[in-house]
Amino acid sequence: MKQAAERVGVSESLVYQWCQGRRLPHLRLGKNGRRGKILILEEELDAFLTGLRVEAGVGHDPAAATNAKQVKSRSPRRTS
C-alpha cells in the first residue's frame, strides 16, 4: 500500500479508498474478519493509472472552459 502510494504520489488513504471502492484491483491476505495485508501488483496499478488518463481534446480552448463555469444569478431587487 505504502509503495503504491509513493509510486503514484498520493496518500495511502487515497489508495485504500480506491481498493475499498473496488476501483483498484488488489489482493487481501489474512483470515476472514481481519484486515490482513493488501497487495497491489505493479501491472494492475499501471493499468489502473492508464484508465485514469484524460486525453487532451482537439481544439480545447481553456478560455471557453472558464466562461462555461456556472455563475450564481442574483434575484432582481424590487424598487419602491
N, C-alpha and C positions, 0 to 999 in steps of 0.2 A: 504494500500500500504506500509506504513512505517513498520507496524508489519510484513508483509510478507518478506520484505527486511531484517529486523533484524533477523527473524527466520532462513532465509536461509544463511545469512551472505554475502549478496551482496548489491549493491547500489539500491536506489529507482528507479533510471533511468533505470537500467537493468530490473527490474520488469516491469516498464512501457513499455519498448521495447518489452518484452515478451507478454504483453497484446495487444499492438498496432499491433504486428505481428500475433495476434490470436493464439499464441502458448500456452498461459496460460489462461484457462477459467476464466472468471470474470463477475461480474455484474456491469453495469454502471447505476448509479442513477442520474437523473436530466432531465431537459427538452431538447428536440431536439435542436441542435445547441449550447448547452452549455456543458462545460466539465463535470460537475457533479462530483460525487464521485465514485471511483472504489472500489468494494468489492471483495475479493478473499476468497472463502471458504477453510477452512483448509483441507478438504478431497480432494479438487481439486488441492491444492498446493502439497499435499503429492503425489497424482497420477502423477502430472507433474514432480516432482523430481524423482520419480521411473522411469519414461520414459527417464530421462537423464542419468540413471545409466549405466556405462560402466563396463562390466564384465571382469575380468582378463582372458586372454587367456591361454589355456592349453599349456604348454611348451613355454611360452612367454620368449624371450631372449632379454633383454634390449640392449645388445651389438649389436645384429642384427639390431635393430631399429636405433641405432646410425649410423651404417655403411650404412643404406639404405637412409640416407639423400642425397639429390641431391647436387652434387659438381659442381661448375662452372668450365667449362673447358676453358682453355686459348687457344687462337688461336696460332698455331705454328708460331714461328718467322722465318722470312726469313733471311738467311745469304748470304752475297755477295761473 
